[in-house]
Each structure stands twice: as C-alpha cells, then as structure tokens.
Amino acid sequence: GKQWDIARQHFRRIVDGFPQSPLVPEARIAAGDAYFDEGGMASLTLAAGQYREFLAVFPSHPRGDYVQFRIAESFFNQKNSSDRDQTQVAQALDEYLAFLDRYPDSSLAKTARERVKSCRGSLARAEFGVAYFYQKSRKAYRAAIPRYENILKNYPDFEQADETLLRLGQCLAYM
C-alpha cells in the first residue's frame, strides 16, 4: 500500500532541516495532504492540524485558499448521518464560511458554497429529528417548539420548512 508515514517523514525533513528552502510551504501542504488522503478520523484530524499550522506560518500564502478549503473538508469528511452527532458538520460549516469570507473569488468558492448548503441541510435535519422525537414519542411539546422555531429562523432554505411549520403549529395547538 501507500507509505504515508515515510512520505510524511521526508516532508518533515525539508521543514526541519532546510527552514530557508523555498520548498518549505509545499512540504507543509504535502504533509497535510498525506494525512488527508490517508483518510479515517485520526488522519483527517491530523490533516486539519497540519493545515492550520501552515496558515499560522504563512497567513498570506497564494495557496492559502486551498489550505483553508482542505481544513473544512477534513471535518466534512468525518461527518455523521443526521441522526448522529453533528459536531463535525458544525465545525465544517464554520470553516467553509471562514473560507468564503477570506477567499470569495477562489476557484474553490463554488464548491464551498455547495458544501455550506449541505452542512446547513444536515444540521437542520438533525434538529428536526430531535424536535419530532420530542413531539411524537414524548409528547414533550415545550421541548419541541423552540427546536422547530430554531429551524425556521436559522435554516430558512430547509427542504422540510413546510413540515416544520405544520409540526410547530401542532405543538402550539396541543399546549
């Protein structure tokens, strides 16, 4: 298989042994990419760390947009389905928004905007699932209402906005 660790050792040798080399930025990105491409939760987390370090050292590097995008992707690629923990999705969303804020004209901006929509959809679906659970299984309308209201306020483009309104109305009527 691919020898990720050995590759990363070579990139580190450039960074540590040749600090003045013009190849240091490339080597740092390559180290992040080696973790990213290896995949899996641990490696993606390490990739995000490498990329963050790069931006700390080279805040205005011409490839900064690529690196910030990959930070977001590192979290996006760890995401769970909407019925499970959404921490990674929320983190990815924050990183894509930071990307769009800093690099609105990047060639990656279109993809970043699509990812933002996807993350927001996941978060809205997760919130809807919790609200619906409280409404139907627990008859806990007081717990469901603020969640439905939150969806309507924070995710106006949610594909189930109509159902959200219906369920909110039902809960209010049952109170």
N, C-alpha and C positions, 0 to 999 in steps of 0.2 A: 504493500500500500504506500500511500504518500508519506514522506518522512517529515511531518510538520515540525517536530521538535528540533531536528537537525537544521532545517531551514531557518527556524527562528534563532538558533544559536549563531548562525552566520550573520543574520541581520543585526543581532546584538553586538557581535564583534565589530561591525562597522561603527555602530553608535558609540560603543565604549572605547574602542581602540583608535578610531580616527575621527575625533569630535569635530575637527575642522573640515572634514570631507564634504564636498557639495552633495554627496550621495546620502548623507545622514537623514534628511527628510524622507527620501524614497525608502530607505531601510526601515524607518519607523512605521511608515504606512504599510510596507510589506509584512512587517511583524504582526500588525493588526489584522491584515488580510489573511495571514496564515491561520490565526485563531478563528477569524470569521468563517473562512472556507472549511475549516475542520468541522465546525458546527457542534451542536449539543449545547446544553445550558451553560456548563462551566466555560467552555471555549468562547461562546458568544459574550459572556460577561467579561472575560479577559480581553476580548477584542475591543469592547467598548472602553475598557480601561486604557488600552494602548492608544486608541484613537483620541481619547480625552487628553492624554499626556502629550500627544502630538500637537493638539490645538493650544495647549498651555505653553509649549515651547515655541511654536510657530503660528501665532494667532492670525497673522495676515498672509499666510502661505497661499499661493494660487490654487492649490488643491484642497484648501480648507472646506470648500463646499462638498467635495467627495467624502472627506473625513467626517464631517458633521452628519451627512446623509447616512453613512455607514454606522454611526453611533445609534441613530434612530432605528436602522434596520436590525441592529444587534438585538434590540428589545422587541421589535416587531416579530422577529423570527422565533422568539421564545413564547409568543402569546398562547394563551389557553382558549378553549371554546368558551362561549359567552356564559355558560352555566358554571364556570370555574373562576378562580381568582383572576382579576383584571389588572393587577399591579403593573405587569409588563406592558400591557396595552396603553395604560395611562402614561407610563414613562415614555413609550414610543411616541405617543401623541405630542407630549411636551417637546421632545427632541425634533420632531418634524416641524412643529411650529417655530422652534428656535431656528431651524434651518431656513424656513421660508422668510423669517424675519431678517436673517443675515444675508441670504443669497437668493433674493426673489427672481433674479434673472438667470440663475443657473440652468443648465440643460437638464438637471435632475428635478427642477421645481414642479414639473407636471406630474411626475411620479409621486413626489412628496405630497402634492395636493390630493391625489387619489388615495394615498395611504392615510392622510388625515381623515378623509371621509370614511374609510374602512374602520379606523380606530374609533371614531365617534359612533359609528353604527354598532360596533361590538360593545362599547360602554353603555349605549342606550338599551341594547337588547338585554344586557346583564341586569341593568336597573329595572327594566320592565319585568324580567323573570322574577326578581325578588318581590316587586310590588304585587304581581299577580299571585305569587305564592302566599303572601300575607292576606290578600283579598279572598282567595278561593279556599285555601287549606286551613287558614287560621281564623278567618272572618275578622281579621285584625285591620279594620278599615282605617283606623287612626295611624297605623304604621304604613299602610299602602298609599294614602293620599299624598303625603309630601314627596314620595318617590315618583308618582305619576306627574306631579306638578314640576318636579325637577327635570324630568324628561322633556316636558313641553317647553320649559324655559331654556334648558341648555342644549337640547338637540332638536331644534325646530324642523330639521330636514329628516328626522327619523321616519323610516318607511311605514311604521305602525302608529303614526301620530293619530290617525282616526280611531284606532282601537284604544289608544291611550286615553283619548278624550272620553270615549264610551265608558271605560273602566273607572276613570276618575268620577264621572257622573254617577255611576252605580254606587261607588263607595260613599259619595256625598249623600246620596239618596237613602242609603242604609243607616247612616249615622243617627 
